[in-house]
Amino acid sequence: MSRLDAARAAQFAGIALGHVGREYPYKLGQVLTADADLAPPRVLHPIFHGSFDWHSCVHGYWTLATVLRLFPALPEAAAIRARFDAMFSADTVAGERAFVARPANRGFERPYGWAWLLMLQAELRRHDAHWADTLQPLADDLATRLLQFLPLGRYPVRVGTHFNTAFALVLAEEYAQTAQLPAMSAALRVAALRWHGQDRDAQAWEPGGDDFLSSTLIVALAMQRLLAPAEFLPWFAAFLPRLAERAPATLFEPATVSDRSDGKIAHLDGLNLSRAWCWQALAAALPAGDPRIVVMQAAAAQHLAAGLPAVVGDYMGEHWLASFALLALRA
């Protein structure tokens, strides 16, 4: 497996600094109720107005915060700190909260953007700076919104894109653990068991043509994060009973990307990186000596090798892929 070193971290930092403040092109995600709702991205989203869309900007900031903590001597460190100091203020957070609070935006970024904002807040809490305290009101808003949604979501969303509910559980649990919110963790666990506790013998009919998540492996990762090992291990054995034989075969073959200038097709580079993340993290959860570990680590390495070169290239991938590469490399 490739490793996250200072050179790679600097590369990711340079990429993210180049897009978190780039306002155009930008894809809005709002519901319009009147002409007055239309405004430039920097007005609608005082912090997260770059990176092509709101959620990508959020996890672009997460990338910057993470590499800054892990490699504080990066040449880009001063620029990252200056950006964060400038962008995270009471006024800018109030602007973000006002947009989210509009009744028509109840479903804005559900659940992907909500979860990434919580993941960002979890990372900011690890820094000795005002950033986490400043952003906390927006994190509280979206944590509340997620907790209100969980009991309403009677069925999981299993697609390999932004609407996937298992991915949201994984990131939200990172926040719940970091912020020491046991009641939130308990609610996430209840949802995971309701949605996936009876999942068996996954067929892994993937990838879809615009997936950036493995709808199979992200469910397994959510269950691993939210169940005790004594609960997770038998569940996992029943969920992927032929894993040692590299089955289902679709999970072991990296996706091929035919056109990286097409934003949807470029999602498949993210699929390769997110599979690498899941495979490696799941392998680490198995008991030492388990024969499945070698198979899973080999799959992780193969997918990482397929996905990493795409982090630099066309803006349709470059505005977000470094975050998924960072997840994979940190696993």
C-alpha positions in Angstrom: 0.0 0.0 0.0 1.2 3.5 -0.7 1.6 5.6 2.4 0.7 9.2 3.4 3.9 11.1 3.7 4.8 14.8 3.7 5.2 15.0 0.0 1.8 13.4 -0.6 0.2 15.6 2.1 1.7 18.7 0.4 0.3 17.6 -2.9 -3.2 17.2 -1.4 -2.9 20.6 0.4 -1.9 22.3 -2.8 -4.9 20.8 -4.7 -7.4 21.7 -2.0 -6.1 25.2 -1.5 -6.6 25.6 -5.3 -10.3 24.8 -5.2 -11.9 25.7 -1.8 -11.9 29.3 -2.8 -12.6 28.8 -6.5 -16.2 30.0 -6.9 -16.8 29.0 -10.5 -17.8 26.6 -12.0 -20.4 25.9 -9.2 -23.4 23.6 -8.9 -26.1 25.1 -6.7 -28.3 22.7 -4.6 -31.1 24.9 -3.4 -34.9 25.0 -3.8 -36.0 28.4 -5.1 -39.1 30.0 -3.5 -38.6 33.5 -5.0 -36.3 35.5 -7.2 -34.6 36.8 -4.1 -33.3 33.2 -3.4 -30.9 33.5 -6.3 -27.5 34.9 -5.5 -23.8 34.2 -6.2 -22.3 31.2 -4.3 -20.2 33.4 -2.1 -23.4 35.1 -0.8 -25.4 32.0 -0.4 -22.5 30.1 1.2 -20.0 32.5 2.9 -17.6 29.7 3.8 -18.3 26.8 1.4 -18.7 28.5 -1.9 -15.8 26.8 -3.8 -14.9 23.4 -5.0 -17.8 23.1 -7.5 -20.4 22.4 -4.9 -21.1 22.7 -1.2 -20.2 19.2 0.0 -17.0 19.1 -1.9 -15.9 22.4 -0.4 -16.7 21.0 3.1 -14.5 18.0 2.6 -11.9 20.1 0.9 -11.6 21.9 4.2 -11.5 18.6 5.9 -8.5 17.6 3.7 -6.7 20.8 4.6 -7.4 20.4 8.3 -6.3 16.8 8.4 -3.0 17.2 6.5 -2.3 20.3 8.6 -2.6 18.3 11.8 -0.6 15.3 10.6 2.1 17.4 8.9 2.2 20.8 10.7 5.5 21.8 9.0 4.1 21.6 5.5 5.1 24.5 3.3 1.3 25.1 2.8 0.7 25.3 6.6 0.7 29.0 6.8 -1.7 29.4 3.9 -4.1 26.8 5.4 -4.2 28.6 8.7 -4.7 32.0 7.1 -7.5 30.6 5.0 -9.2 29.0 8.1 -8.8 32.2 10.2 -10.3 34.3 7.4 -13.2 32.0 6.6 -14.3 30.7 10.0 -16.0 33.7 11.7 -19.2 34.2 13.6 -20.7 36.1 10.6 -19.8 33.5 8.0 -21.1 30.7 10.1 -24.3 32.6 10.7 -24.7 33.0 6.9 -24.3 29.2 6.4 -26.8 28.5 9.1 -29.3 30.9 7.6 -29.2 29.1 4.3 -29.7 25.7 5.9 -32.5 27.0 8.1 -34.7 28.0 5.2 -37.8 25.7 5.2 -37.3 24.9 1.5 -33.8 23.7 2.3 -34.8 21.0 4.8 -33.3 18.3 2.5 -30.3 20.3 1.5 -27.3 18.0 1.3 -29.1 15.1 3.1 -27.2 13.1 4.2 -23.8 13.4 2.5 -23.2 17.1 3.2 -24.5 16.8 6.7 -22.1 13.9 7.4 -19.1 15.6 5.8 -19.7 18.8 7.9 -19.7 16.7 11.0 -16.5 14.9 9.9 -14.9 18.3 9.3 -16.0 19.4 12.8 -14.5 16.3 14.3 -11.2 17.2 12.7 -11.3 20.8 13.7 -11.8 19.7 17.3 -8.3 18.2 17.2 -6.7 21.6 16.5 -5.6 24.2 18.9 -7.5 27.0 17.2 -10.9 28.8 17.4 -12.2 27.1 14.3 -14.1 24.3 16.0 -15.8 26.6 18.5 -16.7 29.0 15.7 -18.2 26.3 13.5 -20.0 24.4 16.3 -23.4 26.1 15.9 -23.6 24.8 12.3 -22.4 21.4 13.4 -25.2 21.4 16.1 -27.8 22.3 13.4 -26.8 19.4 11.1 -26.3 16.9 13.9 -29.9 17.7 15.1 -31.2 17.5 11.5 -29.5 14.0 11.1 -30.9 12.7 14.4 -34.4 13.9 13.4 -34.1 12.2 10.1 -32.8 8.8 11.3 -36.2 7.5 12.7 -38.0 8.8 9.7 -35.7 6.9 7.3 -37.5 3.5 7.4 -35.4 2.1 4.6 -31.7 2.5 3.9 -30.5 4.3 0.7 -28.0 1.9 -0.8 -26.9 3.7 -4.0 -23.2 4.4 -4.4 -23.6 8.2 -4.5 -24.4 11.1 -2.2 -27.7 9.7 -0.9 -26.1 6.6 0.6 -27.1 6.4 4.3 -24.4 4.0 5.5 -21.7 6.4 4.5 -23.4 9.1 6.5 -23.4 6.8 9.6 -19.7 6.2 9.3 -18.8 9.9 9.2 -21.3 10.9 11.8 -20.0 8.3 14.2 -16.5 9.9 13.9 -18.0 13.1 15.1 -20.0 11.5 17.8 -16.9 9.8 19.2 -14.7 12.9 18.9 -17.4 15.1 20.6 -18.2 12.4 23.2 -21.8 12.2 22.3 -22.9 8.7 23.4 -26.6 9.3 22.8 -25.8 10.2 19.2 -23.7 7.0 18.8 -26.6 5.1 20.2 -29.0 6.6 17.7 -26.6 5.8 14.8 -26.3 2.2 16.0 -30.1 1.8 16.2 -30.4 3.0 12.6 -27.6 0.8 11.4 -29.2 -2.3 12.9 -32.6 -1.4 11.6 -31.3 -0.8 8.1 -28.6 -3.5 7.9 -28.8 -5.9 10.8 -30.4 -8.6 8.7 -28.4 -8.1 5.5 -27.0 -11.4 4.4 -25.0 -12.8 1.4 -24.4 -9.5 -0.4 -24.6 -9.9 -4.1 -22.6 -6.7 -4.8 -24.3 -5.7 -8.0 -21.9 -2.8 -8.5 -20.6 -0.6 -9.7 -23.2 1.6 -11.2 -22.1 4.0 -13.8 -21.7 7.0 -11.5 -20.9 5.3 -8.2 -18.2 6.7 -5.9 -19.0 4.5 -3.0 -19.3 0.7 -2.8 -22.8 0.2 -1.7 -21.7 -3.2 -0.3 -18.5 -2.3 1.5 -19.7 0.9 3.0 -22.5 -1.0 4.7 -19.9 -3.3 6.2 -17.8 -0.4 7.3 -20.8 1.3 9.0 -21.6 -1.9 10.9 -17.9 -2.3 11.9 -17.9 1.2 13.3 -21.1 0.9 15.2 -21.1 -2.7 16.5 -18.9 -4.3 19.1 -16.5 -6.9 17.6 -18.4 -9.8 19.1 -21.5 -8.5 17.1 -19.7 -7.4 14.0 -17.6 -10.5 13.2 -20.5 -13.0 12.8 -22.5 -10.4 11.0 -19.7 -9.8 8.5 -19.1 -13.5 8.0 -22.8 -13.8 7.0 -22.7 -10.6 4.9 -19.8 -11.7 2.7 -19.6 -15.4 3.3 -17.3 -16.1 0.2 -14.9 -13.3 0.7 -11.9 -15.6 1.1 -12.6 -16.9 -2.4 -12.7 -13.3 -3.7 -16.4 -13.4 -4.2 -18.5 -11.5 -5.2 -15.9 -10.9 -7.9 -17.2 -7.4 -8.7 -15.8 -6.1 -5.4 -12.3 -7.1 -6.4 -12.0 -5.5 -9.8 -11.2 -1.8 -9.9 -13.6 0.3 -12.0 -12.5 1.6 -15.4 -13.0 5.3 -16.0 -13.7 6.2 -19.7 -13.9 10.0 -19.5 -12.5 12.0 -16.6 -13.9 15.2 -17.9 -17.4 13.9 -17.3 -18.2 14.6 -13.7 -20.5 11.5 -13.3 -18.1 9.0 -14.9 -15.2 10.5 -12.9 -17.1 9.3 -9.8 -15.6 5.9 -10.5 -12.2 7.1 -9.6 -13.7 7.8 -6.2 -15.2 4.3 -6.1 -11.7 2.9 -6.4 -10.4 5.0 -3.6 -13.3 4.5 -1.3 -13.1 0.7 -1.9 -9.4 0.9 -0.9 -10.4 2.7 2.3 -13.1 0.2 3.1 -11.1 -2.9 2.4 -8.1 -1.7 4.4 -10.3 -0.6 7.4 -12.3 -3.8 7.4 -9.1 -5.9 7.2 -7.8 -4.1 10.3 -11.0 -5.1 12.2 -10.4 -8.8 11.8 -8.5 -11.0 14.2 -4.8 -11.4 13.5 -4.1 -14.4 11.3 -7.6 -14.4 9.7 -7.0 -15.7 6.1 -9.3 -13.0 4.7 -6.9 -10.2 5.7 -4.4 -11.0 2.9 -7.2 -11.0 0.3 -8.7 -7.8 1.6 -5.3 -6.0 1.8 -4.5 -7.0 -1.8 -7.8 -5.7 -3.0 -7.2 -2.4 -1.1 -3.8 -2.0 -2.7 -5.1 -2.8 -6.2 -7.9 -0.2 -5.9 -5.6 2.4 -4.4 -3.2 2.0 -7.3 -6.0 2.5 -9.7 -7.4 5.6 -8.0 -4.4 7.6 -6.8 -3.2 8.8 -10.2 -6.6 10.5 -10.9 -6.3 12.8 -7.9 -4.5 15.3 -10.2 -6.1 16.0 -13.5 -9.4 17.3 -14.7 -11.3 19.6 -12.4 -14.3 17.3 -12.4 -12.3 14.9 -10.3 -9.6 17.2 -8.8 -12.1 19.2 -6.8 -12.9 16.3 -4.5 -10.8 13.2 -5.1 -8.0 14.1 -2.7 -10.4 13.7 0.2 -11.1 10.1 -0.7 -7.5 9.4 -1.4 -6.8 10.7 2.1 -9.4 8.4 3.6 -7.8 5.5 1.8 -4.2 6.3 2.8 -5.1 6.9 6.5 -6.9 3.6 6.7 
